[in-house]
Amino acid sequence: MDYFDPMYIIPVALVLVIAAFWVGWVLNSKVGRNSVALAKEKAESVLKDAEKEAKSLKKEKLLEVKDEWFKKKQEFDNEVNTKRQKSQNYEKKLEAREENLEKKYDLVITKEKENKQLERSLAEKQKKVVTKEEELSKLIVEQNVKLEKVASLTAEEAKKMLMENMVSKAKSDASQFIQQIRDESKAEAKKIAQKVVVQAIQRTAVDHSVETTVSVLQIQNDEMKGRIIGREGRNIRAFEAATGVDVIVDDTPEAVILSAFDQFRREVARLALEKLISDGRIHPARIEEVVKKVSEELEDEIMKEGENAVIQLGLHGVHPELTKHLGRMKYRSSYGQNLLQHSIEVAYLTGIMAAEIGFDTNVAKKAGLLHDIGKTVDKSVEGPHALVGYDLAKKCKEHPIVVNAIGSHHEDIEMEHPISALVQAADSISGARPGARREPLESYVKRLENLENLAKTFEGVAKTYAIQAGREVRVIVEPDKADDDFSDKLAYDIAQKIEEEMEYPGQIKVTVIREVRKISYAK
């Protein structure tokens, strides 16, 4: 902070006083004398003020200097304390290291002593071993001489005979061991395969419904039936000719039946007839126009269905032509099972099994989805549907594994990748699920009877019941002939016998029930 030095103020005041006296002397008048007096007073006042200001400034400066000194001292003390703390930490670390080094040194000394003792012990043992070996060599020589005398064989001949016996024994043991390993590997592989397949089945839940060959169209009233038939049947004949569907108009109230094996044609006929009924204009020309328009709309819907199936499975890169064929699967069926639902289910099953084994799930799902693509190709193309689909996928430059899986899932060509086998297994699983496809009633009933009879062959079984469409068999045992351990073993034995002697879709649950009833009457 800047200030005036008091040493400069005093001389200035003296100069002013001298100047005032000089002015008074020059003037030499009363006014001059008065001015001089006033000047003296002012000079004294100025001197006093200057002294006061000088003192206050000196005090302020001293205070500032003291504050600055205290600050510098505090910083210095802090720095000294920090350095002292660091030096103390270093000292502690050095002390800890010294202690560790002393401990390690003690350990090294101890180990050296132990090693020396071990070396002495080993040297003594080695001497004993050498002595024993010499004694053993002498005994072997003596024994060989005795054996040669007894067996009338030289050492070389005995050695050769022993080697031959050992080789034949080793070969026999090795073949048995290899066979055992092979059997265990097969059993383990079978268990793993069954586990993978069962997990895939359990994780896939798809609704099944057997497709029919007829569609029932509800109409407002029975008067509409006459307009559908037309004069002398011309409307119904034109409709059947345009759609290729049989129209059955019978006594069923407020209903018309459309019959056709081709689901696409049947769907076109249903939608076209609904539009004609709602429009009210039913005549041959209008019928042909509506049928054509509905067919075009349904073709667009087919493309959307194929895209939805691809999106549902999380796939990408499917050729547009293959996507369109996928959409057509919605209006195809195989043994009463909807082809698109079947293909989606096979895709899920294949993907799950591929994930369990460690293969590419996207390739596996795509192979499962497209495996029956050949069934949607025009009937004019000859050959099995697997090979037709194989050619179509190859033409669309699909993945080689997918192409091979499509062509080989019915073994029309050789399988080149394990995913092809997974597609074949998933196809069988999907088609074999109870309710997925039509099954003749006689064979279905026969299978249930065989299941019950097989469980009855075991001792201690009182009654058997096949339930849940043959997916479970409940076995009721005689309580006085079976205990809990027997029931547990019986369930396992029945399950094993079912696996060995029966063919069935999915899995069969065996439930053994042991019930004891005590009855008493109050009279």
ROLO-235639 format. One line per 8 residues: number of its first residue (from 1); for each residue x, y, z of C-alpha. Coordinates in nm, 4 decimals, padded with zeros to 6 digits. Each point is the difference from the previous one (the first is absolute). Layout:
NUM) X Y Z  ...;
END
This chain:
1) 00.0000 00.0000 00.0000  00.1462 00.3441 -00.1069  00.0330 00.2846 00.2621  00.1975 00.3310 00.0637  00.3118 -00.0291 00.2099  -00.0226 00.2295 00.3106  00.3599 00.1075 -00.0504  -00.1042 00.1824 -00.3180;
9) -00.2978 00.1779 00.1589  00.2053 00.1788 00.2743  00.2453 00.1765 -00.2393  -00.2880 00.1137 -00.2163  -00.1696 00.1473 00.3036  00.3216 00.1848 00.0970  00.0304 00.1432 -00.3486  -00.3565 00.1217 00.0208;
17) 00.0704 00.1696 00.3388  00.3121 00.1727 -00.1308  -00.1927 00.1171 -00.3036  -00.2699 00.1408 00.2244  00.2562 00.1907 00.2118  00.1610 00.1369 -00.3104  -00.3295 00.1229 -00.1375  -00.0706 00.1711 00.3336;
25) 00.3333 00.1753 -00.0014  -00.0526 00.1216 -00.3562  -00.3412 00.1299 00.0677  00.1046 00.1473 00.3410  -00.3527 00.0819 00.0794  -00.2695 -00.1027 00.2436  -00.1718 -00.2036 -00.2658  00.3288 -00.1645 -00.0702;
33) 00.0566 -00.0733 00.3687  -00.3490 -00.1478 00.0280  00.0607 -00.2130 -00.3048  00.3221 -00.1220 00.1513  -00.1790 -00.0945 00.3199  -00.2658 -00.1807 -00.1925  00.2661 -00.1709 -00.2061  00.1752 -00.1115 00.3198;
41) -00.3237 -00.1387 00.1351  -00.0697 -00.1810 -00.3258  00.3537 -00.1281 -00.0091  -00.0303 -00.1346 00.3514  -00.3350 -00.1572 -00.0890  00.1491 -00.1530 -00.3101  00.2932 -00.1300 00.2013  -00.2310 -00.1555 00.2572;
49) -00.2180 -00.1578 -00.2693  00.3070 -00.1222 -00.1797  00.1363 -00.1563 00.3156  -00.3341 -00.1681 00.0757  -00.0265 -00.1318 -00.3562  00.3605 -00.1170 00.0101  -00.0647 -00.1901 00.3228  -00.3166 -00.1621 -00.1316;
57) 00.1710 -00.0953 -00.3244  00.2916 -00.1425 00.1932  -00.2399 -00.2115 00.2126  -00.1841 -00.1286 -00.3087  00.3259 -00.0871 -00.1709  00.1239 -00.1812 00.3091  -00.3266 -00.1967 00.0198  00.0247 -00.0980 -00.3659;
65) 00.3599 -00.1077 00.0430  -00.0945 -00.2075 00.3061  -00.2923 -00.1672 -00.1883  00.2237 -00.0808 -00.2910  00.2629 -00.1368 00.2376  -00.2589 -00.2191 00.1777  -00.1270 -00.1344 -00.3345  00.3501 -00.0854 -00.1199;
73) 00.0758 -00.1597 00.3359  -00.3213 -00.2114 -00.0139  00.0773 -00.1166 -00.3562  00.3523 -00.0854 00.1042  -00.1269 -00.1927 00.3040  -00.2509 -00.1905 -00.2150  00.2684 -00.0896 -00.2508  00.2325 -00.1108 00.2797;
81) -00.2785 -00.2139 00.1550  -00.0797 -00.1605 -00.3361  00.3620 -00.0856 -00.0619  00.0331 -00.1275 00.3545  -00.3100 -00.2243 -00.0524  00.1429 -00.1367 -00.3253  00.3324 -00.0693 00.1608  -00.1759 -00.1818 00.2851;
89) -00.1944 -00.2126 -00.2540  00.3211 -00.0832 -00.1822  00.1596 -00.0958 00.3293  -00.2919 -00.2323 00.0814  00.0214 -00.1629 -00.3439  00.3716 -00.0456 00.0350  -00.0474 -00.1566 00.3427  -00.2663 -00.2373 -00.1425;
97) 00.2316 -00.0957 -00.2853  00.2823 -00.0627 00.2390  -00.2235 -00.2282 00.2060  -00.1107 -00.1890 -00.3162  00.3572 -00.0360 -00.1154  00.1016 -00.1345 00.3391  -00.2862 -00.2523 -00.0085  00.0903 -00.1083 -00.3544;
105) 00.3607 -00.0292 00.0990  -00.0970 -00.2228 00.2924  -00.2162 -00.2128 -00.2349  00.2846 -00.0336 -00.2485  00.2380 -00.1094 00.2752  -00.2581 -00.2518 00.1248  -00.0599 -00.1358 -00.3529  00.3716 -00.0338 -00.0588;
113) 00.0324 -00.2045 00.3171  -00.2954 -00.2178 -00.0993  00.1396 -00.0463 -00.3529  00.3346 -00.1087 00.1401  -00.1754 -00.2524 00.2242  -00.2046 -00.1279 -00.2982  00.3114 -00.0294 -00.2140  00.1673 -00.2085 00.2698;
121) -00.3132 -00.2152 00.0350  -00.0281 -00.0456 -00.3785  00.3671 -00.0896 -00.0289  -00.0430 -00.2674 00.2647  -00.3149 -00.1339 -00.1674  00.1713 -00.0013 -00.3382  00.2819 -00.2082 00.1399  -00.2579 -00.2435 00.1399;
129) -00.1833 -00.0144 -00.3355  00.3262 -00.0716 -00.1873  00.0761 -00.2780 00.2462  -00.3524 -00.1436 -00.0399  00.0248 00.0176 -00.3799  00.3280 -00.1921 00.0056  -00.1552 -00.2629 00.2259  -00.3110 -00.0178 -00.2230;
137) 00.2132 -00.0406 -00.3135  00.1815 -00.2898 00.1607  -00.3304 -00.1585 00.1034  -00.1435 00.0426 -00.3527  00.3043 -00.1657 -00.1551  -00.0250 -00.2893 00.2466  -00.3752 -00.0273 -00.0622  00.0464 -00.0015 -00.3775;
145) 00.2562 -00.2774 00.0273  -00.2396 -00.2051 00.2117  -00.2903 00.0663 -00.2422  00.2128 -00.1052 -00.2981  00.0820 -00.3241 00.1749  -00.3635 -00.0683 00.0969  -00.1642 00.1065 -00.3301  00.2786 -00.1106 -00.2310;
153) -00.0271 00.3430 -00.1676  00.2620 00.2634 -00.0574  -00.0541 00.3538 00.1266  -00.0648 00.1245 -00.3549  -00.2624 -00.2669 -00.0663  -00.1768 00.0704 00.3312  00.0120 00.3704 -00.0693  -00.1507 -00.0471 -00.3451;
161) -00.2799 -00.2225 00.1350  -00.0743 00.2486 00.2766  -00.0107 00.2890 -00.2474  -00.2402 -00.1861 -00.2270  -00.2289 -00.0787 00.2925  00.0110 00.3590 00.1192  -00.0748 00.1381 -00.3506  -00.3011 -00.2287 -00.0498;
169) -00.1282 00.0838 00.3486  00.0474 00.3738 -00.0647  -00.1864 -00.0244 -00.3316  -00.2870 -00.1832 00.1652  -00.0198 00.2512 00.2853  00.0251 00.2900 -00.2428  -00.2832 -00.1335 -00.2208  -00.2203 -00.0477 00.3048;
177) 00.0867 00.3470 00.1254  -00.0696 00.1543 -00.3420  -00.3330 -00.1811 -00.0209  -00.0902 00.1219 00.3471  00.0910 00.3579 -00.0930  -00.2005 -00.0297 -00.3227  -00.3065 -00.1288 00.1850  00.0299 00.2710 00.2641;
185) 00.0422 00.2658 -00.2687  -00.3079 -00.1229 -00.1853  -00.2038 -00.0045 00.3196  00.1201 00.3471 00.0976  -00.0599 00.1369 -00.3508  -00.3506 -00.1467 00.0051  -00.0723 00.1624 00.3359  00.1315 00.3361 -00.1180;
193) -00.1997 -00.0227 -00.3244  -00.3148 -00.0927 00.1902  00.0584 00.2871 00.2412  00.0462 00.2496 -00.2850  -00.3108 -00.1227 -00.1808  -00.2119 -00.0024 00.3167  00.1133 00.3533 00.0925  -00.0838 00.1178 -00.3504;
201) -00.3479 -00.1573 00.0229  -00.0661 00.1410 00.3466  00.1069 00.3515 -00.0980  -00.2157 00.0048 -00.3130  -00.3725 00.0432 00.0518  -00.1907 00.0299 -00.3286  -00.3735 -00.0279 -00.0461  -00.1026 -00.2896 -00.2196;
209) -00.3197 -00.0348 -00.1914  -00.0746 -00.2495 -00.2738  -00.0928 00.1806 -00.3208  -00.3328 -00.0937 -00.1588  -00.1040 00.0056 -00.3634  -00.3191 00.2038 00.0489  -00.0848 00.3549 00.1073  -00.3386 00.1032 00.1335;
217) -00.1209 00.3467 -00.0979  -00.2751 00.1534 00.2105  -00.2690 00.1954 -00.1909  -00.2679 00.2384 00.1203  -00.3007 -00.2067 -00.1042  -00.0947 -00.2950 -00.2138  -00.1357 00.2271 -00.2776  00.3612 00.0786 -00.0885;
225) 00.0509 -00.3669 -00.0965  -00.2315 00.0488 -00.2992  00.1979 00.3036 -00.1176  00.3251 -00.1933 00.0370  -00.1413 -00.2854 -00.2144  -00.1474 00.2402 -00.2564  -00.2485 -00.0694 -00.2747  00.0337 -00.3640 -00.1074;
233) 00.3253 -00.0146 00.2030  00.2002 00.2356 -00.2230  00.1491 00.2009 00.2925  00.1211 -00.3040 00.1912  00.1454 -00.1576 -00.3170  00.1837 00.3230 -00.0850  00.1311 00.0256 00.3555  00.1239 -00.3610 00.0019;
241) 00.1629 00.0452 -00.3402  00.1770 00.3206 00.1066  00.1253 -00.1306 00.3365  00.0313 -00.3786 -00.0500  -00.1907 -00.0529 00.3260  -00.3142 -00.2062 00.0556  -00.2848 00.2027 00.1495  -00.2383 -00.2116 00.2079;
249) -00.3371 00.1599 00.0665  -00.2089 -00.2351 00.2158  -00.2547 00.0182 00.2792  00.2530 00.1345 00.2528  -00.1600 00.3206 00.1271  00.1758 00.3253 -00.0895  00.3168 -00.1750 -00.1207  00.1718 -00.0846 -00.3288;
257) 00.2814 -00.2586 -00.0132  00.3063 00.0465 -00.2236  00.1937 -00.3189 -00.0690  00.3462 -00.0301 -00.1576  00.3310 -00.1686 00.0766  00.1912 00.3121 -00.1113  -00.0173 00.2361 00.2972  00.1051 00.3015 -00.2089;
265) -00.2901 -00.0486 -00.2418  -00.2363 -00.0613 00.2907  00.1132 00.3236 00.1698  -00.0442 00.1954 -00.3275  -00.3509 -00.1456 -00.0353  -00.0905 00.0877 00.3602  00.1171 00.3608 -00.0252  -00.1562 00.0462 -00.3443;
273) -00.3359 -00.1398 00.1126  00.0034 00.2252 00.3075  00.0566 00.3042 -00.2226  -00.2715 -00.1053 -00.2446  -00.2518 -00.0498 00.2824  00.0832 00.3350 00.1619  -00.0143 00.1757 -00.3394  -00.3260 -00.1683 -00.0995;
281) 00.0845 -00.0132 -00.3727  00.0404 -00.3660 -00.0882  00.0278 -00.0908 -00.3686  00.2650 -00.1812 -00.2114  00.1859 00.3137 -00.1162  00.0134 00.1448 00.3515  00.1113 -00.3365 00.1387  00.2996 -00.0182 -00.2336;
289) 00.0964 00.3605 00.0809  -00.0151 -00.0500 00.3788  00.1857 -00.3336 -00.0130  00.2824 00.1578 -00.2016  00.0258 00.2965 00.2382  -00.0003 -00.2238 00.3094  00.2709 -00.2227 -00.1545  00.2252 00.3025 -00.0526;
297) -00.0602 00.1248 00.3560  00.0747 -00.3434 00.1404  00.3288 -00.0121 -00.1954  00.1044 00.3202 00.1806  -00.1114 -00.1534 00.3292  00.2137 -00.3069 -00.0745  00.3133 00.2198 -00.0259  -00.0839 00.1632 00.3344;
305) -00.0490 -00.3399 00.1657  00.3433 -00.1113 -00.1221  00.1623 00.3202 00.1282  -00.1753 -00.0395 00.3367  00.1341 -00.3559 00.0329  00.3550 00.1204 -00.0716  -00.0336 00.2884 00.2500  -00.1518 -00.2305 00.2629;
313) 00.3095 -00.2207 -00.0119  00.2383 00.2975 -00.0016  00.1558 -00.0946 -00.3350  00.1322 00.2269 -00.2736  00.1343 -00.0291 -00.3511  -00.2771 -00.2331 -00.1240  -00.0540 00.0309 -00.3760  -00.3354 00.1651 -00.0943;
321) -00.0988 -00.3008 -00.2125  00.0562 -00.2348 00.2943  -00.1973 00.2405 00.2218  -00.2935 -00.0190 -00.2419  00.0126 -00.3793 00.0031  -00.0004 00.0133 00.3808  -00.3214 00.2026 -00.0109  -00.1579 -00.2619 -00.2241;
329) 00.0658 -00.2583 00.2703  -00.2844 00.1544 00.2008  -00.2387 -00.1462 -00.2567  00.1667 -00.3412 -00.0205  -00.0309 -00.2967 00.2342  00.1832 -00.3281 00.0523  -00.2022 -00.2868 00.1453  -00.2421 00.2599 00.1318;
337) 00.2777 00.2076 00.1634  00.0341 00.3631 -00.1127  00.3272 00.0218 -00.1927  00.1003 00.3497 00.1168  -00.0616 -00.0806 00.3683  00.1896 -00.3261 -00.0459  00.2967 00.1793 -00.1625  00.0144 00.2673 00.2728;
345) -00.0079 -00.2709 00.2663  00.2789 -00.1948 -00.1755  00.2018 00.3245 -00.0162  -00.0391 00.0557 00.3759  00.0880 -00.3624 00.0816  00.3049 00.0026 -00.2278  00.1203 00.3310 00.1442  -00.0341 -00.1214 00.3598;
353) 00.1853 -00.3267 -00.0701  00.2719 00.1847 -00.1941  00.0490 00.2392 00.2936  00.0346 -00.2933 00.2412  00.2671 -00.1600 -00.2208  00.1786 00.3243 -00.0911  -00.0896 00.0583 -00.3674  -00.1137 00.3202 -00.1725;
361) -00.3630 00.0443 00.1114  -00.0916 00.2399 -00.2834  00.1114 -00.2468 -00.2682  -00.1761 -00.2834 00.1865  -00.3289 00.1921 00.0290  00.0116 00.1017 -00.3656  00.0589 -00.3623 -00.1042  -00.2941 -00.1132 00.2146;
369) -00.2285 00.2713 -00.1350  00.0773 -00.0741 -00.3677  00.0233 -00.3820 00.0180  -00.3459 -00.0549 -00.1608  00.0189 00.2942 -00.2407  -00.0210 -00.2422 -00.2943  -00.3625 -00.0847 00.0862  -00.1095 00.3497 -00.1097;
377) 00.1611 -00.0172 -00.3453  -00.2274 -00.0422 -00.3015  -00.1149 -00.3588 -00.0486  00.1349 00.0072 -00.3567  00.3536 -00.0330 00.1430  00.0736 -00.3714 00.0377  00.1943 -00.1699 00.2780  -00.0111 -00.0436 00.3814;
385) -00.0791 00.3190 00.1896  00.3378 -00.0148 00.1787  00.1925 00.0126 -00.3293  -00.2366 00.2607 -00.1462  00.0612 00.2182 00.3076  00.3751 -00.0730 -00.0276  00.0066 00.1332 -00.3585  -00.2083 00.3050 00.0944;
393) 00.2232 00.0921 00.2969  00.3134 -00.0536 -00.2090  -00.1438 00.2227 -00.2725  -00.0631 00.2741 00.2607  00.3657 -00.0339 00.1175  -00.0919 -00.1072 00.3512  00.2640 -00.1142 00.2540  00.1560 -00.3380 -00.1009;
401) -00.0895 -00.1587 00.3356  -00.3631 00.1105 -00.0411  -00.0101 -00.1334 -00.3571  00.1395 -00.3380 00.1089  -00.2428 -00.0225 00.2946  -00.2972 00.0609 -00.2321  00.1090 -00.2674 -00.2465  00.1045 -00.2608 00.2574;
409) -00.2762 00.0141 00.2627  -00.1637 -00.3027 -00.1684  00.3426 -00.1487 -00.0920  -00.0407 00.0701 -00.3719  00.3592 00.1266 00.0074  00.2851 -00.0577 00.2420  00.0195 00.2155 00.3134  00.3077 00.2246 00.0082;
417) -00.0462 00.1744 00.3356  -00.1401 -00.0905 00.3452  -00.2653 00.2721 -00.0396  -00.1557 -00.2132 -00.2756  -00.0471 -00.2811 00.2527  -00.1498 00.2486 00.2481  -00.2526 00.1146 -00.2620  -00.0965 -00.3620 -00.0687;
425) -00.0445 -00.0670 00.3735  -00.2016 00.3198 00.0525  -00.2220 -00.0886 -00.2989  -00.0730 -00.3390 00.1547  -00.0690 00.1515 00.3423  -00.2422 00.2582 -00.1403  -00.1892 -00.2557 -00.2061  -00.0107 -00.2589 00.2794;
433) -00.1520 00.2207 00.2719  -00.3399 -00.1260 00.1138  -00.2712 00.1942 -00.1810  00.2377 00.1555 -00.2524  -00.1037 -00.2305 -00.2816  -00.2835 -00.2336 -00.0712  00.0387 -00.3455 00.1486  -00.2353 -00.2857 -00.0849;
441) -00.2290 -00.0751 00.2918  00.0755 -00.3713 -00.0065  00.3775 00.0445 00.0255  -00.0460 00.2619 00.2720  -00.2186 -00.2290 00.2115  00.2345 -00.2922 -00.0644  00.2966 00.2004 00.1249  -00.1790 00.0885 00.3235;
449) -00.1003 -00.3642 00.0560  00.3599 -00.1150 -00.0545  00.1185 00.2593 00.2497  -00.2396 -00.1214 00.2690  00.0713 -00.3696 -00.0682  00.3749 00.0544 00.0124  -00.0253 00.1573 00.3475  -00.2228 -00.2893 00.1196;
457) 00.2718 -00.2576 -00.0724  00.1903 00.0998 00.3147  -00.0619 -00.1808 00.3270  -00.1935 00.1911 00.2667  -00.1920 00.2160 -00.2512  -00.3749 00.0135 00.0655  -00.1293 00.2472 -00.2633  00.1409 00.2165 -00.2797;
465) -00.1487 00.3034 -00.1723  00.1355 00.1788 -00.3080  -00.0980 00.3701 00.0172  00.0759 00.3302 -00.1748  -00.0127 -00.1552 -00.3479  00.2604 -00.2580 00.0959  00.2512 00.2466 00.1427  -00.0404 -00.1375 00.3538;
473) -00.0681 -00.3439 00.1468  -00.1167 -00.0319 00.3584  00.0784 -00.3278 00.1735  -00.1859 -00.0981 00.3185  00.1860 -00.2657 00.1997  -00.1224 -00.2390 00.2671  00.0953 00.1634 00.3320  00.0684 -00.3286 00.1820;
481) 00.2442 -00.1181 -00.2687  00.1892 00.3245 -00.0585  00.1803 00.2470 00.2211  00.1416 00.3440 -00.0860  00.3348 -00.1342 -00.1258  -00.1774 -00.2567 -00.2162  -00.2252 00.2739 -00.1470  00.3001 00.2140 -00.0916;
489) 00.1746 -00.2901 -00.1743  -00.3259 -00.1033 -00.1712  -00.0441 00.3462 -00.1553  00.3562 -00.0142 -00.1368  -00.0395 -00.3559 -00.1363  -00.3302 00.0817 -00.1744  00.1527 00.3112 -00.1606  00.2979 -00.2053 -00.1244;
497) -00.2254 -00.2678 -00.1474  -00.2146 00.2628 -00.1762  00.3147 00.1493 -00.1564  00.1162 -00.3424 -00.1210  -00.3273 -00.1434 -00.1348  -00.2204 00.2897 -00.1133  00.0111 00.2778 -00.2579  -00.1673 00.3216 00.1106;
505) 00.0206 00.3762 -00.0589  00.1550 00.2269 00.2627  00.0357 -00.1548 00.3461  -00.2163 -00.2120 00.2315  -00.0247 00.0700 00.3711  -00.0251 -00.3062 00.2286  -00.1785 00.0648 00.3311  -00.0151 -00.2812 00.2597;
513) -00.2684 00.0403 00.2673  00.0036 -00.2013 00.3224  -00.3071 00.0624 00.2138  -00.1025 -00.1626 00.3275  -00.3640 00.0341 00.1073  -00.1386 -00.0974 00.3382  -00.3798 00.0017 00.0244  -00.2176 -00.0212 00.3070;
521) -00.3716 00.0602 00.0495  -00.1759 00.1672 00.2934  -00.3376 -00.1621 00.0751;
END
